[in-house]
């Protein structure tokens, strides 16, 4: 009886370790996806904060001579 319980505990422990490894891989994958998404959205937005005013000044400067 006690040997059966010990065997079951070892099986459960092995399954739990496999689940933990899978969860860690998934967590790392999501972390990479989140960082990639932040970089693909935030950095261009910061760049636009500098590019749009420069474009507007250039555009208005070109129209200034026509008005």
PyMOL Python script that loads the backbone (N, CA, C, O; Angstrom):
from pymol import cmd

cmd.read_pdbstr("""\
ATOM      1  N   UNK A   1       0.823  -1.197   0.000  1.00  0.00           N
ATOM      2  CA  UNK A   1       0.000   0.000   0.000  1.00  0.00           C
ATOM      3  C   UNK A   1       0.871   1.267   0.000  1.00  0.00           C
ATOM      4  O   UNK A   1       0.638   2.204  -0.764  1.00  0.00           O
ATOM      5  N   UNK A   2       1.860   1.262   0.864  1.00  0.00           N
ATOM      6  CA  UNK A   2       2.704   2.442   0.968  1.00  0.00           C
ATOM      7  C   UNK A   2       3.574   2.621  -0.285  1.00  0.00           C
ATOM      8  O   UNK A   2       3.878   3.748  -0.676  1.00  0.00           O
ATOM      9  N   UNK A   3       3.961   1.531  -0.897  1.00  0.00           N
ATOM     10  CA  UNK A   3       4.742   1.602  -2.138  1.00  0.00           C
ATOM     11  C   UNK A   3       3.905   2.216  -3.263  1.00  0.00           C
ATOM     12  O   UNK A   3       4.430   2.973  -4.079  1.00  0.00           O
ATOM     13  N   UNK A   4       2.614   1.897  -3.311  1.00  0.00           N
ATOM     14  CA  UNK A   4       1.714   2.464  -4.314  1.00  0.00           C
ATOM     15  C   UNK A   4       1.595   3.977  -4.155  1.00  0.00           C
ATOM     16  O   UNK A   4       1.612   4.724  -5.133  1.00  0.00           O
ATOM     17  N   UNK A   5       1.476   4.402  -2.924  1.00  0.00           N
ATOM     18  CA  UNK A   5       1.358   5.834  -2.647  1.00  0.00           C
ATOM     19  C   UNK A   5       2.648   6.546  -3.052  1.00  0.00           C
ATOM     20  O   UNK A   5       2.605   7.627  -3.640  1.00  0.00           O
ATOM     21  N   UNK A   6       3.784   5.946  -2.742  1.00  0.00           N
ATOM     22  CA  UNK A   6       5.070   6.539  -3.108  1.00  0.00           C
ATOM     23  C   UNK A   6       5.200   6.635  -4.624  1.00  0.00           C
ATOM     24  O   UNK A   6       5.695   7.639  -5.137  1.00  0.00           O
ATOM     25  N   UNK A   7       4.767   5.616  -5.340  1.00  0.00           N
ATOM     26  CA  UNK A   7       4.816   5.620  -6.803  1.00  0.00           C
ATOM     27  C   UNK A   7       3.920   6.713  -7.365  1.00  0.00           C
ATOM     28  O   UNK A   7       4.304   7.422  -8.295  1.00  0.00           O
ATOM     29  N   UNK A   8       2.725   6.848  -6.800  1.00  0.00           N
ATOM     30  CA  UNK A   8       1.806   7.900  -7.257  1.00  0.00           C
ATOM     31  C   UNK A   8       2.403   9.282  -7.007  1.00  0.00           C
ATOM     32  O   UNK A   8       2.304  10.157  -7.866  1.00  0.00           O
ATOM     33  N   UNK A   9       3.017   9.489  -5.852  1.00  0.00           N
ATOM     34  CA  UNK A   9       3.650  10.775  -5.555  1.00  0.00           C
ATOM     35  C   UNK A   9       4.753  11.090  -6.562  1.00  0.00           C
ATOM     36  O   UNK A   9       4.882  12.233  -7.000  1.00  0.00           O
ATOM     37  N   UNK A  10       5.541  10.095  -6.928  1.00  0.00           N
ATOM     38  CA  UNK A  10       6.603  10.305  -7.905  1.00  0.00           C
ATOM     39  C   UNK A  10       6.034  10.642  -9.279  1.00  0.00           C
ATOM     40  O   UNK A  10       6.584  11.482  -9.992  1.00  0.00           O
ATOM     41  N   UNK A  11       4.928   9.985  -9.654  1.00  0.00           N
ATOM     42  CA  UNK A  11       4.279  10.286 -10.935  1.00  0.00           C
ATOM     43  C   UNK A  11       3.730  11.703 -10.946  1.00  0.00           C
ATOM     44  O   UNK A  11       3.896  12.441 -11.918  1.00  0.00           O
ATOM     45  N   UNK A  12       3.077  12.073  -9.858  1.00  0.00           N
ATOM     46  CA  UNK A  12       2.517  13.423  -9.759  1.00  0.00           C
ATOM     47  C   UNK A  12       3.631  14.459  -9.770  1.00  0.00           C
ATOM     48  O   UNK A  12       3.492  15.510 -10.396  1.00  0.00           O
ATOM     49  N   UNK A  13       4.725  14.178  -9.092  1.00  0.00           N
ATOM     50  CA  UNK A  13       5.852  15.100  -9.067  1.00  0.00           C
ATOM     51  C   UNK A  13       6.447  15.284 -10.465  1.00  0.00           C
ATOM     52  O   UNK A  13       6.785  16.401 -10.858  1.00  0.00           O
ATOM     53  N   UNK A  14       6.573  14.195 -11.205  1.00  0.00           N
ATOM     54  CA  UNK A  14       7.103  14.281 -12.568  1.00  0.00           C
ATOM     55  C   UNK A  14       6.170  15.096 -13.462  1.00  0.00           C
ATOM     56  O   UNK A  14       6.632  15.913 -14.258  1.00  0.00           O
ATOM     57  N   UNK A  15       4.870  14.879 -13.336  1.00  0.00           N
ATOM     58  CA  UNK A  15       3.901  15.636 -14.132  1.00  0.00           C
ATOM     59  C   UNK A  15       3.916  17.107 -13.743  1.00  0.00           C
ATOM     60  O   UNK A  15       3.815  17.980 -14.605  1.00  0.00           O
ATOM     61  N   UNK A  16       4.041  17.385 -12.458  1.00  0.00           N
ATOM     62  CA  UNK A  16       4.080  18.763 -11.983  1.00  0.00           C
ATOM     63  C   UNK A  16       5.318  19.478 -12.507  1.00  0.00           C
ATOM     64  O   UNK A  16       5.238  20.649 -12.879  1.00  0.00           O
ATOM     65  N   UNK A  17       6.444  18.810 -12.543  1.00  0.00           N
ATOM     66  CA  UNK A  17       7.667  19.406 -13.094  1.00  0.00           C
ATOM     67  C   UNK A  17       7.516  19.686 -14.587  1.00  0.00           C
ATOM     68  O   UNK A  17       7.976  20.719 -15.075  1.00  0.00           O
ATOM     69  N   UNK A  18       6.879  18.780 -15.307  1.00  0.00           N
ATOM     70  CA  UNK A  18       6.654  18.998 -16.738  1.00  0.00           C
ATOM     71  C   UNK A  18       5.736  20.194 -16.961  1.00  0.00           C
ATOM     72  O   UNK A  18       5.969  20.992 -17.869  1.00  0.00           O
ATOM     73  N   UNK A  19       4.704  20.325 -16.147  1.00  0.00           N
ATOM     74  CA  UNK A  19       3.794  21.465 -16.257  1.00  0.00           C
ATOM     75  C   UNK A  19       4.530  22.758 -15.956  1.00  0.00           C
ATOM     76  O   UNK A  19       4.333  23.758 -16.647  1.00  0.00           O
ATOM     77  N   UNK A  20       5.377  22.752 -14.935  1.00  0.00           N
ATOM     78  CA  UNK A  20       6.128  23.953 -14.560  1.00  0.00           C
ATOM     79  C   UNK A  20       7.051  24.388 -15.696  1.00  0.00           C
ATOM     80  O   UNK A  20       7.149  25.579 -15.992  1.00  0.00           O
ATOM     81  N   UNK A  21       7.729  23.431 -16.336  1.00  0.00           N
ATOM     82  CA  UNK A  21       8.605  23.772 -17.460  1.00  0.00           C
ATOM     83  C   UNK A  21       7.805  24.375 -18.607  1.00  0.00           C
ATOM     84  O   UNK A  21       8.241  25.337 -19.239  1.00  0.00           O
ATOM     85  N   UNK A  22       6.646  23.812 -18.870  1.00  0.00           N
ATOM     86  CA  UNK A  22       5.796  24.328 -19.941  1.00  0.00           C
ATOM     87  C   UNK A  22       5.307  25.739 -19.633  1.00  0.00           C
ATOM     88  O   UNK A  22       5.284  26.601 -20.512  1.00  0.00           O
ATOM     89  N   UNK A  23       4.926  25.965 -18.409  1.00  0.00           N
ATOM     90  CA  UNK A  23       4.448  27.289 -17.997  1.00  0.00           C
ATOM     91  C   UNK A  23       5.567  28.315 -18.094  1.00  0.00           C
ATOM     92  O   UNK A  23       5.325  29.447 -18.515  1.00  0.00           O
ATOM     93  N   UNK A  24       6.774  27.949 -17.718  1.00  0.00           N
ATOM     94  CA  UNK A  24       7.903  28.869 -17.816  1.00  0.00           C
ATOM     95  C   UNK A  24       8.212  29.224 -19.265  1.00  0.00           C
ATOM     96  O   UNK A  24       8.511  30.380 -19.565  1.00  0.00           O
ATOM     97  N   UNK A  25       8.143  28.248 -20.167  1.00  0.00           N
ATOM     98  CA  UNK A  25       8.362  28.540 -21.585  1.00  0.00           C
ATOM     99  C   UNK A  25       7.292  29.485 -22.107  1.00  0.00           C
ATOM    100  O   UNK A  25       7.591  30.415 -22.856  1.00  0.00           O
ATOM    101  N   UNK A  26       6.041  29.249 -21.712  1.00  0.00           N
ATOM    102  CA  UNK A  26       4.942  30.102 -22.150  1.00  0.00           C
ATOM    103  C   UNK A  26       5.101  31.512 -21.599  1.00  0.00           C
ATOM    104  O   UNK A  26       4.850  32.489 -22.305  1.00  0.00           O
ATOM    105  N   UNK A  27       5.517  31.620 -20.344  1.00  0.00           N
ATOM    106  CA  UNK A  27       5.710  32.942 -19.729  1.00  0.00           C
ATOM    107  C   UNK A  27       6.792  33.719 -20.464  1.00  0.00           C
ATOM    108  O   UNK A  27       6.628  34.909 -20.735  1.00  0.00           O
ATOM    109  N   UNK A  28       7.894  33.055 -20.787  1.00  0.00           N
ATOM    110  CA  UNK A  28       8.970  33.727 -21.507  1.00  0.00           C
ATOM    111  C   UNK A  28       8.522  34.137 -22.904  1.00  0.00           C
ATOM    112  O   UNK A  28       8.885  35.212 -23.383  1.00  0.00           O
ATOM    113  N   UNK A  29       7.741  33.294 -23.556  1.00  0.00           N
ATOM    114  CA  UNK A  29       7.229  33.617 -24.889  1.00  0.00           C
ATOM    115  C   UNK A  29       6.343  34.864 -24.823  1.00  0.00           C
ATOM    116  O   UNK A  29       6.495  35.778 -25.633  1.00  0.00           O
ATOM    117  N   UNK A  30       5.427  34.898 -23.870  1.00  0.00           N
ATOM    118  CA  UNK A  30       4.559  36.066 -23.737  1.00  0.00           C
ATOM    119  C   UNK A  30       5.353  37.318 -23.392  1.00  0.00           C
ATOM    120  O   UNK A  30       5.015  38.405 -23.861  1.00  0.00           O
ATOM    121  N   UNK A  31       6.380  37.193 -22.597  1.00  0.00           N
ATOM    122  CA  UNK A  31       7.211  38.338 -22.241  1.00  0.00           C
ATOM    123  C   UNK A  31       7.889  38.913 -23.483  1.00  0.00           C
ATOM    124  O   UNK A  31       7.953  40.131 -23.652  1.00  0.00           O
ATOM    125  N   UNK A  32       8.389  38.047 -24.339  1.00  0.00           N
ATOM    126  CA  UNK A  32       9.006  38.504 -25.581  1.00  0.00           C
ATOM    127  C   UNK A  32       7.971  39.185 -26.470  1.00  0.00           C
ATOM    128  O   UNK A  32       8.257  40.220 -27.070  1.00  0.00           O
ATOM    129  N   UNK A  33       6.777  38.617 -26.559  1.00  0.00           N
ATOM    130  CA  UNK A  33       5.709  39.210 -27.375  1.00  0.00           C
ATOM    131  C   UNK A  33       5.309  40.578 -26.831  1.00  0.00           C
ATOM    132  O   UNK A  33       5.093  41.510 -27.606  1.00  0.00           O
ATOM    133  N   UNK A  34       5.209  40.708 -25.527  1.00  0.00           N
ATOM    134  CA  UNK A  34       4.825  41.990 -24.926  1.00  0.00           C
ATOM    135  C   UNK A  34       5.891  43.045 -25.206  1.00  0.00           C
ATOM    136  O   UNK A  34       5.561  44.164 -25.600  1.00  0.00           O
ATOM    137  N   UNK A  35       7.171  42.701 -25.008  1.00  0.00           N
ATOM    138  CA  UNK A  35       8.239  43.660 -25.272  1.00  0.00           C
ATOM    139  C   UNK A  35       8.280  44.037 -26.744  1.00  0.00           C
ATOM    140  O   UNK A  35       8.491  45.201 -27.085  1.00  0.00           O
ATOM    141  N   UNK A  36       8.081  43.063 -27.610  1.00  0.00           N
ATOM    142  CA  UNK A  36       8.054  43.359 -29.040  1.00  0.00           C
ATOM    143  C   UNK A  36       6.924  44.297 -29.398  1.00  0.00           C
ATOM    144  O   UNK A  36       7.105  45.220 -30.193  1.00  0.00           O
ATOM    145  N   UNK A  37       5.755  44.069 -28.817  1.00  0.00           N
ATOM    146  CA  UNK A  37       4.605  44.937 -29.088  1.00  0.00           C
ATOM    147  C   UNK A  37       4.857  46.351 -28.586  1.00  0.00           C
ATOM    148  O   UNK A  37       4.532  47.324 -29.268  1.00  0.00           O
ATOM    149  N   UNK A  38       5.429  46.463 -27.409  1.00  0.00           N
ATOM    150  CA  UNK A  38       5.727  47.792 -26.853  1.00  0.00           C
ATOM    151  C   UNK A  38       6.709  48.528 -27.759  1.00  0.00           C
ATOM    152  O   UNK A  38       6.527  49.709 -28.055  1.00  0.00           O
ATOM    153  N   UNK A  39       7.738  47.829 -28.190  1.00  0.00           N
ATOM    154  CA  UNK A  39       8.729  48.477 -29.050  1.00  0.00           C
ATOM    155  C   UNK A  39       8.138  48.871 -30.394  1.00  0.00           C
ATOM    156  O   UNK A  39       8.503  49.910 -30.944  1.00  0.00           O
ATOM    157  N   UNK A  40       7.239  48.069 -30.929  1.00  0.00           N
ATOM    158  CA  UNK A  40       6.654  48.357 -32.240  1.00  0.00           C
ATOM    159  C   UNK A  40       5.606  49.473 -32.178  1.00  0.00           C
ATOM    160  O   UNK A  40       5.282  50.058 -33.212  1.00  0.00           O
ATOM    161  N   UNK A  41       5.074  49.779 -31.003  1.00  0.00           N
ATOM    162  CA  UNK A  41       4.044  50.819 -30.883  1.00  0.00           C
ATOM    163  C   UNK A  41       4.605  52.085 -30.242  1.00  0.00           C
ATOM    164  O   UNK A  41       4.373  53.185 -30.743  1.00  0.00           O
ATOM    165  N   UNK A  42       5.325  51.944 -29.163  1.00  0.00           N
ATOM    166  CA  UNK A  42       5.767  53.106 -28.387  1.00  0.00           C
ATOM    167  C   UNK A  42       6.888  53.865 -29.103  1.00  0.00           C
ATOM    168  O   UNK A  42       6.842  55.092 -29.179  1.00  0.00           O
ATOM    169  N   UNK A  43       7.876  53.166 -29.620  1.00  0.00           N
ATOM    170  CA  UNK A  43       8.983  53.870 -30.278  1.00  0.00           C
ATOM    171  C   UNK A  43       8.536  54.669 -31.501  1.00  0.00           C
ATOM    172  O   UNK A  43       8.965  55.814 -31.648  1.00  0.00           O
ATOM    173  N   UNK A  44       7.695  54.126 -32.385  1.00  0.00           N
ATOM    174  CA  UNK A  44       7.208  54.967 -33.484  1.00  0.00           C
ATOM    175  C   UNK A  44       6.373  56.157 -32.997  1.00  0.00           C
ATOM    176  O   UNK A  44       6.427  57.236 -33.587  1.00  0.00           O
ATOM    177  N   UNK A  45       5.606  55.962 -31.927  1.00  0.00           N
ATOM    178  CA  UNK A  45       4.818  57.071 -31.391  1.00  0.00           C
ATOM    179  C   UNK A  45       5.731  58.181 -30.876  1.00  0.00           C
ATOM    180  O   UNK A  45       5.449  59.361 -31.087  1.00  0.00           O
ATOM    181  N   UNK A  46       6.811  57.817 -30.210  1.00  0.00           N
ATOM    182  CA  UNK A  46       7.761  58.820 -29.735  1.00  0.00           C
ATOM    183  C   UNK A  46       8.420  59.510 -30.926  1.00  0.00           C
ATOM    184  O   UNK A  46       8.622  60.725 -30.902  1.00  0.00           O
ATOM    185  N   UNK A  47       8.754  58.758 -31.957  1.00  0.00           N
ATOM    186  CA  UNK A  47       9.327  59.353 -33.156  1.00  0.00           C
ATOM    187  C   UNK A  47       8.379  60.334 -33.820  1.00  0.00           C
ATOM    188  O   UNK A  47       8.807  61.374 -34.322  1.00  0.00           O
ATOM    189  N   UNK A  48       7.087  60.008 -33.826  1.00  0.00           N
ATOM    190  CA  UNK A  48       6.108  60.918 -34.424  1.00  0.00           C
ATOM    191  C   UNK A  48       5.972  62.213 -33.640  1.00  0.00           C
ATOM    192  O   UNK A  48       5.654  63.253 -34.218  1.00  0.00           O
ATOM    193  N   UNK A  49       6.207  62.167 -32.337  1.00  0.00           N
ATOM    194  CA  UNK A  49       6.162  63.397 -31.535  1.00  0.00           C
ATOM    195  C   UNK A  49       7.194  64.404 -32.026  1.00  0.00           C
ATOM    196  O   UNK A  49       6.985  65.611 -31.907  1.00  0.00           O
ATOM    197  N   UNK A  50       8.296  63.925 -32.570  1.00  0.00           N
ATOM    198  CA  UNK A  50       9.322  64.816 -33.092  1.00  0.00           C
ATOM    199  C   UNK A  50       9.141  65.091 -34.582  1.00  0.00           C
ATOM    200  O   UNK A  50       9.464  66.181 -35.053  1.00  0.00           O
ATOM    201  N   UNK A  51       8.634  64.125 -35.316  1.00  0.00           N
ATOM    202  CA  UNK A  51       8.534  64.261 -36.770  1.00  0.00           C
ATOM    203  C   UNK A  51       7.360  65.148 -37.195  1.00  0.00           C
ATOM    204  O   UNK A  51       7.489  65.920 -38.146  1.00  0.00           O
ATOM    205  N   UNK A  52       6.236  65.053 -36.517  1.00  0.00           N
ATOM    206  CA  UNK A  52       5.053  65.814 -36.933  1.00  0.00           C
ATOM    207  C   UNK A  52       5.281  67.324 -36.816  1.00  0.00           C
ATOM    208  O   UNK A  52       4.979  68.041 -37.770  1.00  0.00           O
ATOM    209  N   UNK A  53       5.797  67.842 -35.702  1.00  0.00           N
ATOM    210  CA  UNK A  53       6.045  69.290 -35.658  1.00  0.00           C
ATOM    211  C   UNK A  53       7.037  69.759 -36.729  1.00  0.00           C
ATOM    212  O   UNK A  53       6.868  70.836 -37.301  1.00  0.00           O
ATOM    213  N   UNK A  54       8.050  68.969 -36.995  1.00  0.00           N
ATOM    214  CA  UNK A  54       9.018  69.331 -38.022  1.00  0.00           C
ATOM    215  C   UNK A  54       8.349  69.365 -39.392  1.00  0.00           C
ATOM    216  O   UNK A  54       8.615  70.267 -40.186  1.00  0.00           O
ATOM    217  N   UNK A  55       7.485  68.395 -39.676  1.00  0.00           N
ATOM    218  CA  UNK A  55       6.757  68.357 -40.934  1.00  0.00           C
ATOM    219  C   UNK A  55       5.810  69.545 -41.060  1.00  0.00           C
ATOM    220  O   UNK A  55       5.705  70.150 -42.127  1.00  0.00           O
ATOM    221  N   UNK A  56       5.127  69.874 -39.982  1.00  0.00           N
ATOM    222  CA  UNK A  56       4.189  71.007 -40.021  1.00  0.00           C
ATOM    223  C   UNK A  56       4.955  72.302 -40.276  1.00  0.00           C
ATOM    224  O   UNK A  56       4.518  73.127 -41.077  1.00  0.00           O
ATOM    225  N   UNK A  57       6.093  72.490 -39.605  1.00  0.00           N
ATOM    226  CA  UNK A  57       6.890  73.695 -39.837  1.00  0.00           C
ATOM    227  C   UNK A  57       7.375  73.766 -41.280  1.00  0.00           C
ATOM    228  O   UNK A  57       7.367  74.838 -41.885  1.00  0.00           O
ATOM    229  N   UNK A  58       7.785  72.667 -41.818  1.00  0.00           N
ATOM    230  CA  UNK A  58       8.242  72.623 -43.201  1.00  0.00           C
ATOM    231  C   UNK A  58       7.093  72.936 -44.154  1.00  0.00           C
ATOM    232  O   UNK A  58       7.264  73.693 -45.110  1.00  0.00           O
ATOM    233  N   UNK A  59       5.940  72.364 -43.896  1.00  0.00           N
ATOM    234  CA  UNK A  59       4.770  72.563 -44.747  1.00  0.00           C
ATOM    235  C   UNK A  59       4.296  74.019 -44.697  1.00  0.00           C
ATOM    236  O   UNK A  59       4.018  74.623 -45.733  1.00  0.00           O
ATOM    237  N   UNK A  60       4.207  74.576 -43.486  1.00  0.00           N
ATOM    238  CA  UNK A  60       3.768  75.964 -43.342  1.00  0.00           C
ATOM    239  C   UNK A  60       4.811  76.916 -43.928  1.00  0.00           C
ATOM    240  O   UNK A  60       4.454  77.940 -44.511  1.00  0.00           O
ATOM    241  N   UNK A  61       6.071  76.592 -43.782  1.00  0.00           N
ATOM    242  CA  UNK A  61       7.138  77.422 -44.359  1.00  0.00           C
ATOM    243  C   UNK A  61       7.057  77.443 -45.882  1.00  0.00           C
ATOM    244  O   UNK A  61       7.326  78.476 -46.495  1.00  0.00           O
ATOM    245  N   UNK A  62       6.693  76.322 -46.503  1.00  0.00           N
ATOM    246  CA  UNK A  62       6.567  76.269 -47.947  1.00  0.00           C
ATOM    247  C   UNK A  62       5.348  77.066 -48.435  1.00  0.00           C
ATOM    248  O   UNK A  62       5.380  77.650 -49.518  1.00  0.00           O
ATOM    249  N   UNK A  63       4.299  77.086 -47.649  1.00  0.00           N
ATOM    250  CA  UNK A  63       3.097  77.824 -48.008  1.00  0.00           C
ATOM    251  C   UNK A  63       3.190  79.308 -47.665  1.00  0.00           C
ATOM    252  O   UNK A  63       2.388  80.109 -48.145  1.00  0.00           O
ATOM    253  N   UNK A  64       4.161  79.674 -46.839  1.00  0.00           N
ATOM    254  CA  UNK A  64       4.278  81.059 -46.385  1.00  0.00           C
ATOM    255  C   UNK A  64       4.542  82.005 -47.546  1.00  0.00           C
ATOM    256  O   UNK A  64       4.005  83.113 -47.558  1.00  0.00           O
ATOM    257  N   UNK A  65       5.330  81.620 -48.497  1.00  0.00           N
ATOM    258  CA  UNK A  65       5.630  82.472 -49.624  1.00  0.00           C
ATOM    259  C   UNK A  65       4.450  82.609 -50.564  1.00  0.00           C
ATOM    260  O   UNK A  65       4.381  83.589 -51.305  1.00  0.00           O
ATOM    261  N   UNK A  66       3.526  81.673 -50.566  1.00  0.00           N
ATOM    262  CA  UNK A  66       2.385  81.718 -51.467  1.00  0.00           C
ATOM    263  C   UNK A  66       1.250  82.580 -50.958  1.00  0.00           C
ATOM    264  O   UNK A  66       0.428  83.058 -51.740  1.00  0.00           O
ATOM    265  N   UNK A  67       1.198  82.780 -49.658  1.00  0.00           N
ATOM    266  CA  UNK A  67       0.081  83.544 -49.107  1.00  0.00           C
ATOM    267  C   UNK A  67       0.359  84.973 -49.037  1.00  0.00           C
ATOM    268  O   UNK A  67      -0.491  85.746 -48.594  1.00  0.00           O
TER     269      UNK A  67
END
""", "prot")
cmd.dss("prot")
cmd.show_as("cartoon", "prot")
cmd.util.cbc("prot")
cmd.orient("prot")
